[in-house]
Amino acid sequence: MKAKWRSPVYAFFKPTPMIRTVKGRRAHTFECLAKSCLAKGADPRYVNRYLDTGDVSSTSNLRKHARICFGEQALTAADDTNDIAHAREVVKAALAEQAPLTAMFERMSKGKGKVTYSHTQHTKTEVKEAIVRWVTENHRPFNIVSDEWFLMLMKTGRPTHYIPSPATVSRDVKNVFVRCRERIAKMLQEYDGELNFATDAWTSPNDKALIAISVHFELKGEPASMLLDLVEVARSHSGVNLAEAFSDVLHEFGIENKMLSVCCDNASNMDTFTNELPALVPSFAGEAARTRCFAHIVNLTAKALLRQFDVPKKDADDALDDAARELRQLASNIEAEEQMAQGVDEAESDDEDGWVDYRDEMTEAERKKLEKCIAPMRLLLVKLRKIAFTTKRSSTLILPRWYELVAEFGLRRRKMPRDVLTRWNSTYDMLEFAIEYREVIDAITDERDMKMRKYELDDTEWKIAEELRDILLVFKDATLFFSRANSSLANVIPSMDLIDEKLATAAADDSEYSLAIRASATVAKRLMNKYYSATDLSEVYRISMVLHPRHKLQYFKKAGWTDAWIADAKKLVVDAYELKYKTYSAPLGACPQKKKAASLTKSKSKGNMFDDHPGLAPLTSEAGDEIERYLLAGCEDVKDGLMWWYEHRHTYPRLSRMARDYLSIPPTSVNVERVFSQGRILLSHLRNRLSSATIRASMCVGEWSRMGFVRTQDITATAVLEDVEEGEDEYLELDWDKICI
């Protein structure tokens, strides 16, 4: 029977299958040759082919398994050989080389489903692998492996079962970190395109000064990103120092010649960072290739609007009128109440670097006029904050009555969300809730027994609450829109235009908006315009827009840009194309095969002879200049520009590479912020003595493991080392993390 197995797919499995009885049925069991099998199931490495079926030679399950572990390219290359012996050579080569970047990202999402468990006890290596993945992916402390009850669960019935010491786990995580860094460095060096980055600085809960760097690129029309490194910068976070640290990381990975852009926040030290970096990383064009985190700009603009409504600090020589005294009395102790009810983590508060208080530029008369306009809104917000706080704190009187009223009005059982003063989006959430639950708020503040009459809102106050809610909605939606994984830099300028339009309308429309809204919208608009002007300094915004098939040059024309500005935008695209992409050549297939003489066996191939006929091939750049053809084709109703360019890569072989590079530039540094959020989970108040090296290795390995970059052989390499006895001092050599390729 084995002599009849001629399909190349058998090359991905051991030559001689086992003959077993599986659930009472005889079967041939094929064992996968992959070093790190990616399949799922009780025995993931094995594929059973039952002998009591109609087709005992079916290879469909074998092909599914090979596709998961080796990838479509390797399977296709094996099929093209049409010879099992030659196919085994292809598989041998695939096992010997590092997996390409595309293969890792394709395979990381396959096989997800119901979790099953093996009947076979873990080996020592498998235990180490599982524990490394567990503690890093889920931010568990290393000493969890010595927990009494954990050991009780693991060793009951098998007292000799191997469990490593916490010190061994710590050592293993660092070893895996080093091996994965080398693999990632090689894959990024071989990536066919330029790389984009995002970075930000963070002080951890245990006072480690760190910077995180994420890398962004395109893979088969999809945006891809990953944490590249998290390094300690234990000195002033000046722009010069940050540039040096950033440059060191790129040089370590060997990708300093592949940098297109970087996204960072709007702090002044990042201006210096941008100016210093080109001298250290020559492939970076400086301010022309910098993007400013749009989520940060949105936060700053919303903060500028809401900051006008903050209760002013007490001034001994203030001459307070009745309204001011009422506000001061209601707002007394509100900050203490906030901190008592919900501790404010400074690291989680809105980043205010780059915020400008335009009141400082006003005359005394202008400030007094502004104060008078915004006083009603200040009073409204204080009342709502007090209602939320008082309701929550009175768990035996007011809160039960609140729930009774909620039920009476047929609303969902919810408490009023608190407005945390350091987070503008919590103000929106509070207003949205208050308007929805207005009947409950009106009823409970009207009841004498609740002693909340001083927080009653009249119709005018409810109207300005709706106005502020509606204005904040544009910031809320913008934040959510740009927090998506597929957000594009090409959408930043149109989004700025939309926000500016909303603020301009609110500032000028006295028929729809109160004085308080008009005054605060004017201040917020000035800040948004400041950052709108900053986009003129960077070329990548306009290039990305022109290269998005939905915008091209038409958006600028509709927006009323001058002919000179539009011509300049086109020139930026042409210049960048001429500089880097005009001579670009698409890479050859990953697994080229020798041409063989035509034979009858060719007819068995699954390919179609018409696919490769020159007369039916897509139009290429030889038919004319790619940029001109692209712009003359007109705009298309396309949301996903990256995928559009991937699908048109044969029509525009050079321009598509450029477009995919620019459209994969991140418009925000949200990915980096998420790293910091994960870091706060890792560094709980009970785990505050971790070294910067341990933080770095744990965070990076955790993300890389979730993405499929940690392999069994990484653990195998460290499994042969002697375990570390608990209590031994950790020693790291000077270049312990050096990348050696």
N, C-alpha and C positions, 0 to 999 in steps of 0.2 A: 504493500500500500504506500509506503514511504517513497518508493521509487517514482510514484505518480505525482508527488507533490513538487511541481515545477514553478509554482507562483513565486515571484521575488519577495512576497510578503513574509515567507518563512525565514528569510534572512534576518529578521528582527527578533527571532527567538532561537533558543538553543536547538541545535540540529536534531537531537533525539528527544522526542517528547516522553513524558511519563505515561504509563497506563495505570489509571486509578479507577476506583469505584467511588463515585460522588453521589450521595443521596440515593444509593441503590442502583445507580446507572453507570455502566462502563463508559469511560471517556479517555480520549487522548488529552493530556494536559501539557500545554506549551508554556515555557518559562521565558519571560521577557529578558532581553539582553541589556536593557538600559541600566546604567549604574545607579540611577535614582528614579525608580518607577513612579510615574505620576498618576497611575490609575487608582481607582477607589475600590473598596470591597473588603471582604474578610481576608482574601489572599490576593492582593492587588497585582502581584507579579505573574499570576497564572491565568491562562485562558483555557477553559474547558471546551472540548468539542465532542459531543456525545455520539456514541457509536450506534445508537438505536434510532437515529433520525433518518429521514429520507435521503439527505445529502451529507454523507460523511466526509466530503472533501470541501465543504463550504469554508471560505476564508473571510467572511464578512466581519466576524468578531475579532479575528486576528488583525484585520485592517483598521478597525476602530481603535484597538489598543495601540497599534503602532503609530497611528496618527496622533494620539495623545502624548505618547512618550518621546517620539522622534520628530514630530511635526510633518506638515503636509509636503514641504519641500523634499525632505529625505524620502518619504514614501513615493512621491512622484519620480524622484531620481532612480529609485530602485525599480519601479515599474518600467521606466524607460530602458533599462538594461535588458529586459525581457529574458533574463538569464539569472538563475538563482546563485550560481557561483560568483558572477560579476556583482550581483546585488550584495553578497556578503562582504565584498571589498568596500562597497559604498557605506554599508553599516559600520564596518570597522573604522573607516575614516571619520564617520560621524561621531563615533564613540571617542575617538582620539582627540578631536578638536573641541574647543569651547563652543557652547551653544550660542548662536547669534542672538542679538538683542530682540529681534522680531519674534523669534521662536519662544523666548522666555515670556514675553508679554502675551503671546497668543495662548500659551499653555497654562498660564497662571489661573485663568478663569474656567478651565475645562474640568469636568469631573465633579463639580460641586453638586451636592445633593444629600440624600440621607446618609448619615454617618453609620458605618458598620464597624465591627470590632473583630479582630483576628482571634482564632482559638489557640494560636501559638503564643507562648510567652515571649516578651521582648528580649532581644539580646542586649548585651551591655551597650553596644553602639546605638541600638534603637532607643534604649532608655535615655542615653545622653542627648540624642537628637530630639526626642519628644520634649525633654525638659528644657533644652535651649529654646525651642520654639515656644513652649508654653510661657516661660518666664519673661521672654522678650516681647512676644506678641500681645500678652495680656498684662504687662507691667507688674509682674509678681516679684516679690523680694526673693533673693537667692536663698535665704535661710528658710524658705517655706519647705524645702526638701528635708529639713531636719525637724520639722514640726511633729510633735508626738502623735497627733491624730492622723496626719498624712502618712506617717510610717506605719501606723496601725492598719490603715486601709490598704497600703501597698504590700505589707509583709505578712499579713494574716493568711495562713495556709501555705505560705512560701517564705519562711523566715530568712532564707539565704538570698532572696531576690535583691539584685544590685540597685542601690540608690546612691548617687554621688554626693559628696559633701558640698555645702554651700560654696566653699572656696574653690572646689573643682568646677562647679557650675560657672562661677565668675571667670575662671581661667578659660573654660571652654567657649564662653560667649565672646571673649576677646579674640581667641584664635579663629573662630568662625568669622568674626568681623574682618580680620586681616585677609582671610582667603576670599571672602565675598568682594572686598574692595578691589582685589586684583582682577576678579572676573568682570566686575562692573567697569573698571578702567579699560579693560581690553575691548569690551563691547562698545563703550562710548567712543573709543579711539577709532573703531571700525565703522561707526555709524555713518551712513551716507547722507550727510547734511550738516548744517551748523547747529549749535546748541544754544539754548537760552537758559537764563538763570533767574532765581529770585532769592533774596537774602534779607535777613533782619537780625537784630541783636536782642538778647534776652538775658535777664538776670534770674537765675533759677531760685526756687524757694530756699535752697541752702547756700545762696549767695555766690554762685558760680557765674562768671560773666561769659556767656556763650554767644556764638553766631551760628545760625543755621543756613544752609545753602541747599536749594532744590534745583534740579535740572529738568528742563522741559524740551520736548521734541515731538516729532510726528512719526507715527508708525501706521502704515497702510490706511491713511486718511483719518486716523483717530489721534487726538491729543494724548500724550503720555507724559507723566512726570513722576519723579521719585526724590526722596531725600538723598542728597549726595554726601553731606557730611555735617557734623555738629561739633564745632571746635571751640575750645576755650581761648578767649582773648583776655588774659588776666592783667590788663592794663587799660588805660583810658581808651574809650571807644571813640576816638577821634577818627575822622575820615581817613587819615594817613594809615593808622593802625588797622582799620577795617579793610582797607585796600590791600595791605600787605598780607593779612590773614586770608582774604579771599583769593588772592593771587597764588599763595602757597598751595591751597587746595587744588586749584586748576592745574598747577604744575605737577603736583603729586600724582594726579590722575592722568597726566599727559594729554590734556585736552585744551591747553592754553591757546592753541592755534585754531580752535573751532568755536570761539565765543562770538555770538551775534549781539545779544542784548542782556540787560539785567534789569529786574524790577525791584524797586526798593521804596521805602516810605519817603515822606517829604521833610524829614528832619534836616537841619542845616549840615550836620556832619556827613550826610549822604551826598550833599553837593560836592563836598571836598573829596569824598570817596570816588565819585564819578570822574572828577578831574584828575585824580592821582592814578587811577587804575590803568589807563592806556599805556603809561610808561612801563607798567609791570606785565600787562597782557596786551601786546600790540594788536591782536585781532579785534580788540574792543575799540569802538570808535568814540567813546566818551559820551558827552551829553547828547550827541546825535543818535545814540543807540540806547539811551536810558528810557525806561518807562517808570512812571510814578504810580504806585499802588492806587488803583481807582477806588477800591473799597475804603482806603484811608482818606482819600479826598472826600468821598461821600460822608464819612464819619465827621470830618472836620467841618464840612458845610452844615450838616445837621446840628452839630455842636454850636456853631456860630449862631444859628437861628435860635436854639433853645437857651443858650447862655444869656441871652437878653432877659430871660424870665427868671433867672436866679435871684433869690432874695439877697439884697445887698447886705454886706457885713455891717454890724452896728458901728456907728461913728458917734463919738461922744458929743460932738457939737452939731449933730444933725438937727434941723428944725423940722420935726415930723408933723405932717397934717393928719387929719383923722384917718384917711385911707391908709396912709403909711403905718400909723400906729396899729390899725386893725391887722394889717399884714404881718407886722413885726410880732404881734401877740400870737397870732395863729401859727406862725412859723417858728416860734420859740422851741428850742430843743429838737427841731426836726432832724438835724444832722446826727444828734446822739441817738434818736429813735431809729434812724436808718441803720446805723452801725450795730445797734443792739439787736434789731430784728433780722438783719441780714448782713453779715460781715462782708466788707468790700475788699476783694483781692485786688491789690494795686496792679498786678500783672494782667488781670482780666478787664480792667477798665479801658475805656476808649483811649487810644494813643493820641495825645494832644500835640506831639511834635509837629510843627508846621502851622499850628493854629495862630491866627492873628486876631487880636481884639481891636476892631476898628473904632470902638468907642474912644480909644486913646487918641485917635486922630481928629475927634470932633471938638468943636468949640464948647464952652460951658453952656451956651444957650441951646446948642444942638443936643447935648446930653440931657438937659432938663426936659426938653421937648420929648425926647425918646423915652425918658423915665415915665412921663405922664401918659404916653401912649400905651406903654406895655404894662402898666400897673394892674388893669383888670385881668390880664392873662396870668400874672404872677399870683394873684389872689386865687384864681380858679385852680391852678396847679397845686397850690398849698392845700386847698380844701380837699382835693381828690387824694393827695398823698396822706392826709390825716385820716380820711375815711378808710383807706386801705389799711393803714397802720392800726387804727383803733379797733376795727373789726377783727383783725387777726389777733390782736393782743387780748381782747375780751372773749376768751374761749367759753366762759360760762354764762354770759348774758347776751352780748351783742351778736356773736357769731351764730349761736343757735337761732336767734331771731332772724338773722340774715338768711339762713338756710330755709326757714319757714316761708319767708317772703319769696325767695327764689322759687320754691315749689308752688306757691299760690299763683305766681305769674307764669308758670309753665316753662321756666327756663332751666337750662342745664345746671346741675349742682357744681358751682365753682366759687372759689374765693377771688376777691379782687386782687389782681397782680400788683406788686409793689413797683413803684417808680424808683429805681436805683439811680442816684444823681450822677453817677459816673458813666452811665450807659444810656445814650439817647434813645435807642430802640425800645427800652423799657417804658419810656414816656409814651411812645406810640401804642404799645400794648395796653398800658393803663387807660389811655383815652378811648381806644377801640372797645375795651371791655366796659368802661363806664357808660358809653353811649348805648351799647347793647343792653346793659342792665340799668338803664336810667330809671325805670319804674321802681326797681328795688331800692336804688339809692335815694330817690325822692321820698319813698315811703319810710325808710328807716331813719332818715334825718328829720322827718316830720314828727316822729314819735317822741313824746316828752321823756318817757322812761329811758330811752337810749342816750339821752344827753348829748345829742349830736346836732342840735338845731343850728349851731354856729357854722356848721359845714354845709348848710343847705345851698343849693345852686338855683338861681333864677333862670328864666328863659334866655336872657342875654348871655349868661355864662355858658349855658348849654350850646348856644349857637357858636361861640368862639371856640368851644371845645371841639365841635365838628370841623370848624375851619382849620384848627391846628392839626387835627387828625388827618384831614385831607392833604395838607401840605407835607406832613411827615410820611405819608404813604409813598410818595415818589422816592424818598430815600430808602424806605423799607424795601420796596420792590427792586430798586437798583442794587441794593446790597445782596438780596437773594439771587438776582439775575447774574451778577458777576461772581457769585460764590459757586456757580455750577462748574462742573469739570470741563465742559466744552465752551466756556466763555471765551470770547475772542477780543483781541486788541482792536480789531476793526470796528467794534461796536462802541468804543469809548467816546469818540468825538460826537457821534449821533446821540449818545446818552447824555453827554454834557449839554448838548443843544436842547434836549428835552427838559432837563432839570432847569436850565437857564430860562427856558420859556415859561415853565411853571412858576418860578420865582418872580420873573418879570410881571407876569399876570397878577400874582398875589400882591406885588408891591404897588401896582398901578390901579387895580380894580376896586374902587371904593364902594361899588354897588354890591359886591359879593364878599368882601373881606373887611374886617374891622381894622381900626387904627393899629392895634397891637400886632396883628398879622402883617400888615403892610410895612410897618416899621422894621420888624425882625426879618422879613423877607428881603428887604433892601440890603441889610447887613450881610445876610447869607449869600446874596447874589454877588456881592463884591468879592467875597472869598472864592466862590466858584469861578469867577472871571479871572482871578489871579492864576489859578491852576489851568484854566483853559489856555491862557497866554503861554504857560510853560510848555504846552504841547508843541508850540511853534519851534522850540529849541531842539526837539527830537524829530528825526526824520522817520522813525519807524511807524509812528501813528499814521502819517499820510500814505506811506508805502503800503502798509497793511490794508488801508481802506481801498486804495486803487486796485490792489490784488484780490480784493473780495469780489466775486462775480455779481454780488447783489448791489454793490456801490459803484465800483470803477470810478470814472470821473463824474458820473451823473449826479451823485449826491452833492458834490461841491457846487455844481451848476445850479441845482435846485435850491441850495442853501444861500445862493447869492454871492458866492466867492467871486472875486474879480478874475478876469482872464489871466492876469499875470500870476495870481496865486495858483490857479488851476494848472497853468503851464509849468510852474515851479514844482507842483506835486508830481506831474508826469515826468519831469526831468529827474527828480529824485529816484524814481523807479528805473528809468533808463540808465542813470549813472551807476546805481547799485548792480543792475544786471550786467552792464558792460564790465564792471570791475571784478565780479566774482563768478558770474553764472554763464557768460557767453560761451566759454570754452568747456563748460561742464559736460561730462559724459556719464550717462547712467551706468551703474555697475552691472556686470554680467551676472548671469544666474549663479546662485550659490553652489550648485553642484553640476558644473558642465560635464558633459559626457563625450567620449570619442564617437565620431561618426562611424557608422558601420555600413557595409555594403547592403544595398536594398535586397530584400528577400521576401519570401512569402510570409515570414513571421511578422513582417511589418503590418500586415493587414489585421493582426490581432490587437494592435495598439488601440488604446481608447482615444487617441488624439484624432483630430479631423484635419484632412489635408488642406481644407480651405482656410484654416486658421492662420497658416503661415504663408499664404499666397501673397506676393508683393503687391499685386493689383488690388487686393482687398484690405491692405494694411491701413491703419488710421493715418490721416494727414500729419506729416511731421514738419519740423522747422524748415526743411528745405523748400517748402512752398512759400516761404516769405517770413518776414520778421515776426517773431512770436508775440512781442508786445503789441505791435500794430494790429495783428490779426485778433488778438484777445480784446483789445479796446473797441475795435470796429464791430465785434460780434454783438455788442449791446449787453445790457444788464439781464440777469436771470433771477427769477424768484427762488433764491437759494439761501437757506439759513446756515447750513453747514459748509463753510467755504473750504475747509480742509478736505473733506470727503470729495467735494466737487473737483478739486485739483488732483486728488489721487486718481479719480476716475478719468481725468483728462490728461494724465501724465504722458500718454503716447502722442497726443495731439500737440502738447506743449512740453517737450521733454526737458528743456532747460528752465523755462519760466515756471513750470510746475514745481521744480525743486526749490526755486527761490520763494515762490508763494507759500509752499508748505513750511519753509523755515520761518517766514515772517508771520504767518497766521498761527504758528504755535508759540509765539511770544506770549507769556502770561500777562493779562491786564492787571492782575492783583498778586499780592504775596500771601493769599489765603492759605496756600499749602504750607508755607512756613509757619503761619500762625497756628495751624492745626498741629504742627509738631510741638509747639510750645504748650498747647492745651494737653497733648499727650504727656509732655514732660511734667506737668503739674500732677498728673495721675501717678506717674512713676515716683515722683519725689513727694510723698505724703509727709505729714508732720512726724510720722513714726520712722521715716526713712530719710533722714536729712544728712547722713554722713557719706554719701556716695561720692567717689572721686569723679573728676571731670572725665577721665578715661572710661570709667564704668558707665557713666551717663551716656557718653557718646556711643560706646559699643552697644549698649542695651537698646537705645533708641533706633540706631541704624539697623541693627540685626532684626529688630522687631518689624520694622517696615519692610526690609528686604525679604524677610521670611514670608510675610503676607503676600508679597508680590511674586514669590516663587524663585527667588535667587539663592536661597539657602539649600544646599544639596547634601545628600547623605555622605558623600565623600569628604565634605568639609568636616563633618563630625568624625568620620573614620580616621582622619589624619590626627585628630587630637585624642581619640579614644585609646591610642596605643601609649599615650603618656601616663606616667604614674599619677594617681589621684593626689590632690593637694590636701594635706592634713589640716583640719580646722585649727585656726589659731596661728598658722604660718603667715608671716608678713608677705604681702603681695609685692612682687618685684617685676617691674617692666623695664626692659632694656630701652636705651635712648631712642632707637629707631624701631620700636616694637611694631609700629603700624606701617612701616615702609612698604610701598607697592613694588613688587619685583615681577616683571613680566618678561 
